[in-house]
Amino acid sequence: MNSFDIVIAPVVTEKVNALAAKGKYVFKVKCDAGKIEIAHAIEELFKVKVASVNVMNCLGKTKRVGRSPKEGRRPDWKKAIVTLSEGSIEIF
């Protein structure tokens, strides 16, 4: 897999901005990517040194579809919290 295929997008919230001050950055990643693959992809894309990676599987929300009582689902996704040992990422 390519590094651009593994890392989909950064997650930008107020809580994530507070974590960035501590050297932790949050990314939306591919569901079948492992911690080692995520670490190598971040190091290759942003030229930084990764200390650790924590991952979470996030379930998609159930949403109503139109006026009918049927419920659909948004897709499931994976969130990776990357802790850097040195350097910083300027994407925000």
HELIX and SHEET records of a PDB file:
HELIX    1   1 SER A    3  ILE A    6  1                                   4    
HELIX    2   2 GLU A   14  ALA A   20  1                                   7    
HELIX    3   3 LYS A   35  PHE A   46  1                                  12    
SHEET    1   A 4 VAL A   7  PRO A  10  0                                        
SHEET    2   A 4 LYS A  24  VAL A  29 -1                                        
SHEET    3   A 4 TRP A  77  GLU A  86 -1                                        
SHEET    4   A 4 LYS A  49  CYS A  58 -1                                        
SHEET    1   B 2 THR A  62  ARG A  64  0                                        
SHEET    2   B 2 GLU A  71  ARG A  73 -1                                        
END                                                                             
